[in-house]
Amino acid sequence: MSRAVLAAAALALLGAPVVTLAQSQERRAGIGSFEFQGGRYLPMIDSEFTPPGAAAPWEASFGTTRRWLFKARGGKAIISGYGTLELGAGAGYFSATGSGRFEDGSVSAEETRFKLVPLSLDLTYRLDPVFERLGIPLVPFGRIALHRDHWWVTGAGGSASKSGVTSGWGWGGGLGLVLDFIDPTLAREIDRDSGIKHTMVVVEVEKTNVNDFGSKTSWDLSNDGLLLTFGLMFAF
């Protein structure tokens, strides 16, 4: 009788890692992802007004304060296995309110507002195996993107006084903190209910060059310096 009990216990111990590995295989991301991010943005519109004494229209109307830019992005996995390569698209929103200026530089009593809707198409590589195979709850990722930013300036009464589209590109990378390790049972339940394999808090550093690829006649909507963003990513 004791031998049978020992044999059953040994089989149970041997079977435990198999079950754990099977669960890990089932919960590997490889379909795609969705994310929300926000960061403090300042366009380089004044960069073309660098000579001494030149008027700097953005600073004169809006100052040099960085304001929040919010964006959402979704991606579809095109290669998965040792990491995930995604083709994605994103959209965002930015708005700044300031004082209107006349051509002679005097301040207008009317309020002016600059609005921006940045669109992007990107390739993102995410190193999921750091968590899925090694158990370390950190997932590095990198991306390169094409940008097409739609913008307009409103004057008196909210009517658009100037608008346009500026294209460019950007690159960046970041790190995701996988929250699954906090409550693995809840993570499995979320997976069953919604298909979300991993939920991550993400930090990304991005460099953008949105100036119609160096055109001298376009507004430079590149971020002044590096754009640091924070958000949530859901990997499926």
C-alpha positions, 0 to 999 in steps of 0.5 A: 500500500505504501509503495502505491502511495509513493508511486502516486506522489512521484507521478504527481510531482513529475506531472506538476511541471508539465501542467505549469509548462502547458499553462505557460504555452497557452498564455503566450502572446502572439496575436497583437496588442493595444495600448494607451500612452501619454507624454509631455510634448513641445513641437519644434515649430520655432526651430526655423526662427533661430537667427538673433532677433527673429520672431518665434511665433510658437513661444510668443503665442503658447510659451515653452510649456510642454503639454500632454499628448495622448495616443492610442495604438493597436497592432497585429502580429505578423511574426511570433515565436521568439518575440513578436513582430507587429504591424500597427497603427496609432492616433493621438490628440494634442491641444494648446491654447494661447494668445493670438498675435497680429503681424506686427507682433502685438497681442490680440484680445482673441484666444488662439488654439493649436490642435494636432491629430498625429497618425502613425504606421509602425513596426514594433518588436516585443521581446515577450520570452523574457517573461514567458520563458524566463519568468522575469516580469519585464518586456523590452520593445522597440519600434520604428514608425511613419508619421502623418500629423494633421494640424490646424490653428483656430482664431476668433470664434473657433474658426480655422485660420490655418491648417495642414498635414506634415509627414515624417518618421520616428523611432523609439523603445521602451520597457513593459512591467508585466502585472500578471505576476502580482495575481497569476490567478486573476491574470488567467481569468482575464485571459479566459474572459477577454483573451488578454495574455499580458497586461503591462505598464509601459514606459517609452522613449521616442524620437520624432522627425516630423518636418516633411523629411527636411522640407524648409517650407513645412512646420517642424512638428518634431518633439523638442528632444526625446518624448517620454511617454507612460501608459498601459499595454494589453498583449493578446 
